[in-house]
Amino acid sequence: MAKQTAAPRPDTSDMYAVHGVFRDTLGAAPALAGGIDATDAARVALIANYYENVLSFLEAHHNGEEELVFPLLRERCAGQEGLIDHMAEQHEEALALLAKARASLDTWPGGDAAAQKDAIDALTALRDHLIEHLGEEEAKILPLAAANLSMEEW
């Protein structure tokens, strides 16, 4: 009789690099956005656009987890519903902070030093929230995904 082998499991460590992008780019906001003269319209527009792209990537990342990963984990990981609910709640908080950051970036170009400070503060608040969320996701959700999703699903 042939020996059955378990299906290969995904390597979820690639998510550390994705999460690193969010930590690093949002962590750089005080230096990147704060080092700009408010009258340098071209540079302000460039940095505001850069952060809009980062926020769009973050939004797509969270939406992908909500639509593709969390439903499968809910189905396959009995007893982990509370954790998955907690992660989804953190996503909602992150999306609210993301919306605030996006709004501040919209008003920054053409704005003054106060608009610049608002943008930096909003990006920093989002990063502060993500530090906890991403760490928890790496410690608790990635192992569940590695153990319970197929390579194709990941």
Number of C-alpha atoms within 10 A of each C-alpha: 3 4 5 6 6 6 9 11 16 17 15 18 12 9 14 14 10 13 18 13 15 20 17 11 15 23 19 16 20 16 10 15 21 16 10 15 13 19 13 11 14 10 15 24 16 13 17 23 15 12 21 18 12 16 21 13 15 19 16 12 13 18 14 12 16 16 10 13 18 19 12 16 19 16 11 16 14 9 9 16 15 11 15 20 13 13 21 16 12 17 20 13 16 22 18 13 20 22 16 19 23 20 15 21 25 17 15 23 22 14 15 13 14 11 18 25 16 18 27 25 17 23 27 19 18 25 24 15 15 22 15 11 18 21 13 14 19 16 11 15 21 18 14 17 23 17 17 18 19 14 14 7 12 15
